[in-house]
Amino acid sequence: MMLGKGLAQDGKTRVLSEETYNEILRSRVVFPNWIRTPSSIFSADQLYAQGWYQMIYRKKHRVIHHDGIFPGYITLFAFFPDDDLAIAASINQSSESTSHAAVYDLADRFLGYRDVDWGEVYGKLTDSSRAKKQPKRIEGTHPSRPLEAFAGNYQLKGYGTLRIELAKNDNGEPVLNASIGEIECPLKHAQYDTFACRLFGNNIDFTFFSTVASKTIDKVNVGDFEPSLGEVIFSRVI
């Protein structure tokens, strides 16, 4: 339908009027350099319409795309209306780099370009981004309480129950595990009352703290779980 400018695949049935189609793709915002992707090196300014990113790829191919992401999954749909090309990528990890690399690699094969290894380009971007996100740690610190003091159920509306459970590792040493629904993540002590885990390719910090006079641990900040929201604080219920 998008390649057919509002027409179904049969080329006759109109799903969207031409006016609606053009209005959906009418550019409204120019993206600044700091939010461009590596593929933008072949593009003029990247524009944004009603839910669609747009750019001129390699100075002559119009490309329109948008992605969707959820922890553990990402999709990217891109179409090149002047080249009769549409590509959809569905990846079982949260890395935008992987989906973009897949789409532009396939696009280049179809368009006749083989001068860029998009896997390598986006791989370097991912490594650089991870390095910048690595928080500074203070060596030689310890939790303020025994590990069992951190165990319990914590809740936040919209997320459900975060379970922090005391377990033992392969050496019989006590450790903490975190889980939300079917998502599980072993916690490794980082510094003071902050523990970290590796989830969906990202480093996530769990910082525990107390807001009551008894000094009982009753809150946990999982701010890196959804960076665009800032602090994501769960409160103890058990």
Disulfide bonds with the S-S distance in Angstrom:
Cys185-Cys197 2.05
